Amino acid sequence: MEILINKEKNDMIETPVELIKSTVEKVENYLKDIFPDYISFGDGSFTVNYGSSQIMVIVRPFTENETCVEIVSNVVTGANITPELMKFLLNKNAEIHFGAFGLLFDNTITFQHSIAGTNMDKNEFETSLKAVALISDYYDDEIVSIAGGKRGIDLLGEEIE
C-alpha cells in the first residue's frame, strides 16, 4: 500500500493500491481518447505535448478512499524572477478559473490543477487537462517575453542541469 502522512494529525493514511491502480487505468483510458500520443512512464505518471508546452499527469495517493490526479506543466525554466513577474503571476491566479501558477525550488514557473481521482469522469479530467495545456501554452510565450527563460519545447533535447 502507498502511504501518505497527514502532517496535521501526524497519522498515517493509507491509500489502497487497488484504488490507485483503478485511477491510473481510468486516466490512461481517457488519455488514449484525448491525447493518443501520450507517454506512460509505467508508474502512474504520463506526459503529453500541447503546442509549446509539456503537461504531466500524475496519480498520487491521497486518503484511505481517495486518490489525487495532478496535472502540471513546467511553463518556463530559467526566467528572471522579479517582483513584477510575481505580481503578474499572482494576478493571473486570481483571474484564471482552473489551476494556478507556482514556483519550484529552482525557480521553474509551473501551472497546476489537481482533482480527486476516485470518482473522476472523462469530462472532468479532459477539462482539467485541456485547461492546464491551453493556459501553459499561452502564458509560456508571455512569461518568456517578460522575464526570459525557456519553454517546455525549448528544453526538448537539452540536458537540464
N, C-alpha and C positions, 0 to 999 in steps of 0.2 A: 504494500500500500504506500501511496505517496503521503508525505507528512507536510503539514503547514503549521507554523507556530502562530498562535493568536497572542500577540505581544501584550494586549490589554489584560487578558486573563491569565497569561503565561501558561495556558493549557495547550495540549497537543490536539489538533483537529486533523482527523484522517479523512481523506477523500478516497473512497473505494476505487481500485484500479479499474473495475468494470465500468464505473461511471466515466472515468477519464477516457477509456478506450471507446466507449459509446459516443462521446463528444468528438473525439478525433475522427471516428468513422463518419459522423454526420458532417463535420467540416470538410473532409475530403470529398464526400459525395456532392456537397454544394459547390466546391471549387471545380470539380470536373465539369459542371454545367456553366458556371460563371466565368472562370478563367482556366480553360482546359490546359494551358501551357504552364500551370503552376509547377513548382518543385517541392517535393516532400523530402524532408530530412529523416523520416522514419522514427522520429521521437516526439511526435505531436506538434511539430513546427513545420511551417510551409512558407514559401515566398512566391510572390507574383510581381511582375513588372507592369507598370502603367505609365505611359508617357516617359518622363524623365525620372520617375521615382520607383523605388522598390518597396514593397509592402510585405511585412512579416505577419504571419498569423500563428499564434502560439496558444495551445490548450494547456491550461495550468490547473492544478488542484485549488480548491477554494475552501469548501466546508465539507462536512460529512455527507451532504446531499446536494452539493452544487459544485460545478466547475466554472472556470472563467476562460473566456476566449478573448485574448488580447490581440488587437490589430494595430500595428505600429509601423511607422516609416521613419527612417533616419533621413530627415529632409535635407539638411545641409551640414556638412562637416567642415571644420576649419574656418568658420565665419569669425569676424571680429566682433566679439560680444561687447556691446556698448550699452549704456543706459537707454539710449534712444531705441536700439533694437529690442531690448527687453520690454520697453513700453509698447512698442509696436506689437510684439507677440502677445502681451497681456491684453491689449485692446482687442486683438483678433480673437482671443479666447472668450471674451465677453460677447462677441458678435456671432461666433460660429455655433451652430446647433448641436453637432455631433463631434465629440473629441476635444482635444486641447493640445497646444504646443507645450513642449517641455525641453529641459536641458540636461544632457547626460554629464557624467563626471569629467569627460574630455571635451566638453562644450559642444558636442554634437546636438543640433537642434532636431527634436523629434516631433511627430504628431501622432497621437494615440487615442484610441477609443476601445473600451472593454465592455463586454456584455456577458451576462450569465449564459452558460452553455447547455445546461441540462435540458431545458425546455425551449431552447432557441429554435426558431423556424427559419426557413430559407429567406424569406423577405427581410427579417431582422438582420440576419448575417450579411446578406447582399447589400442592404442599405448601409450598414456599418463599414463594410469593406470598401464599397464604392465612395463613401464619404471620405474616408482616410486617403484613398487613392486620388480622388479629384482634388482635394484640398492640398495634399502634398505636392502633386504635380503642378498646381497653380502657384503656390506660395514659394516653392523652391527657387524659381526664377526671380521672384520679387525679393526674397531674402538675399540671394547672391548679389543682386544689383545694389542692395542697401549695405551689405556687410561683407561681401566676398565669400569665399569658400567654394565647396564643390557639392553638386547634387549627387543623388544616388547613381545616376547613369554615368556621371563623370568618374566615379570610383571603380566602375567595372574594368577589370583587367589590371588595376593598380593594387599594390600591396598597401594595406592600411597599417600605419605604424602606431 
